[in-house]
Amino acid sequence: MRTFGTQGPVNPAENYVVSRTEEIADFVDRVKKGKYIVLFAPRQTGKTTLFRTAINTLIADAYFPIQLNFELYVDCSASDFYISFYRRFCEEIEDVFEKRGATPSEALCQFLDNTEVTNQVSMMEFFGQLVNFLPQHDNSQKVVLIIDEFDAIPPDAVRGFLHSLRYIYLDQSGLRCPYSVGIVGVKNITQLNYDRSISPFNIQDEFHLPNFTLAQVHELLEQYTNEVGQAFVPEVITAIHKQTAGQPFLVNRCAQILTEEMNVPKNETIAMVHFSKAHTQLLEEGNTNIRHLLTNIRRDRRFEKMLMRIASYERGLRFNPDDEIMDELSMYGVITKGPDGMCKIVNPIYQHRILQAFKPTLNGLEGEYFSEENGDDFIDYLTPDGVIKIEALLDNFQDFIARVGFRILQVPDTPQEYIGQHLLYTYLDHFVHIVGANMFLEVQTGRGRIDLLIAHSQRKYIVETKIWEGNRYYQAGKKQLAAYLKLEGVSKGYYVVFDHRNNPTPRVETEIIDGLTIRSYVIPVMQEQPSSV
């Protein structure tokens, strides 16, 4: 039985695989047109899997594809790189012949044995002669060079290597070798080391590999259902896509938890109650994808300020690829350009882990959650029949902020601009763990509003939180929340806005908007410690 793959490239013989038919056809079409293609995308997005499939298609069409991986060259000198590059290139030539059930000619073998490649010039000369020794029928002289993990190329080799490829591409004197090139990596070519010179590879054809669509997630899970007989309710498939935004690793990891680790009987349909448990595990575990995410967002303290700005303000930030911080966060797969041209965090699972990473483990105010009058335990906000007293829970949070006053300014390692949201998220997170509920981040626009969906005993409670940006945005937020409540089939929602102005006025109001009940809180956040004079 096949499995959902989360460890490196997936293999159709062992793993369930999204076909990506359109993407592969697009890539192969560009190869056949002789394009020099670049694909730079975050790790674990399916790049290697796609190109391996494309290579099989090219071999079937009699092209001569060579696939190399530069990962091992990260600490090599330029001379060692070229020597190893040539040796591995020759091994791949033999592999292509073997896959075709053929053998290289004696002339080709002698040519390869008598050739040395030690720099970019000898590499270019080798390519120029190689085509004369390849079979002269069909497309067999059309060499396709695909390089994975390209950004591991030694810094002192990158410029010469790319200059040689560019020279070959522009030479129209005969059959070009390589006929087509595919360069795959995480860092864009412009981010590599050119000694501050202009990129020598301005002939590139950029290829975009998107995340899985909802239809592709359905296709992936359907393969499992067809083999095993265990179905997923449609809501689970939609929830997987929504929470992961189709990120290939996260989709497969969620499916892996549901089908392999939760021991759901195979004669039982996988339902939302199962997804909630798998989702909670994803939000708490330290898988390789999440470790990459956390490592990357902690590389620079400036990342926290920008990510919180994107998540917290309705006006957000316009995506600017020339901004150094945005460019890096985009390269790491943390943010992307939304349909409206604004920055957005790529999926709700990442947003949850980002908030978790930046909030302090202890804020020093946990002992102030409850006053002497209203009890001292979160369990008091759950009725015996499992109904969350969400209004009383949020009323208490508002009172808590008022009680601690200026001490919120003393919470360690937290920008004061976002302290209110940090505290609310921590407060509710603590509550759901105590009562055994689940909390989801429902990112509707990718910025400006954080919708917290708490699920417990077949009931849903929705809390939206924002930072005050003026009355117009405040009023618009109520209508946004009402639309979201209608979508989720919930009749009442809660709207918490943190006001950082100098003299804010606390506000609590309950209104009927589009037939739905909205309870709004405007909570002042103290800006400075009162003078002792």
Secondary structure, DSSP 8 states (H G I E B T S, - for coil): --B---SSS--TTTB-----HHHHHHHHHHHHTT-EEEEE--SSSSHHHHHHHHHHHHHHTT-EEEEEE-GGGTT--HHHHHHHHHHHHHHHHHHHHHHTT----HHHHHHHHT----SHHHHHHHHHHHGGGS--STTTT-EEEEEESGGGS-HHHHHHHHHHHHHHHH--SSS-SSSEEEEEESS-GGGS-STT---S-TT-EE-------HHHHHHHHHHHHHHH---B-HHHHHHHHHHHTT-HHHHHHHHHIIIIIS---TTS-B-HHHHHHHHHHHHH---HHHHHHHHHHTS-HHHHHHHHHHHH-TT--B--TTSHHHHHHHHTTSEEE-TTSBEEES-HHHHHHHHHHHS-S--S-GGGSS-SSS-S-GGGGB-TTS-B-HHHHHHHHHHHHHHHGGGGGG-TT--GGGHHHHHHHHHHHHHHHHHT-EEEEE-SSSSS-EEEEEEETTEEEEEEEEE---HHHHHHHHHHHHHHHHHHT-SEEEEEEEE-SSS---EEEEEEETTEEEEEEEEE---S-----
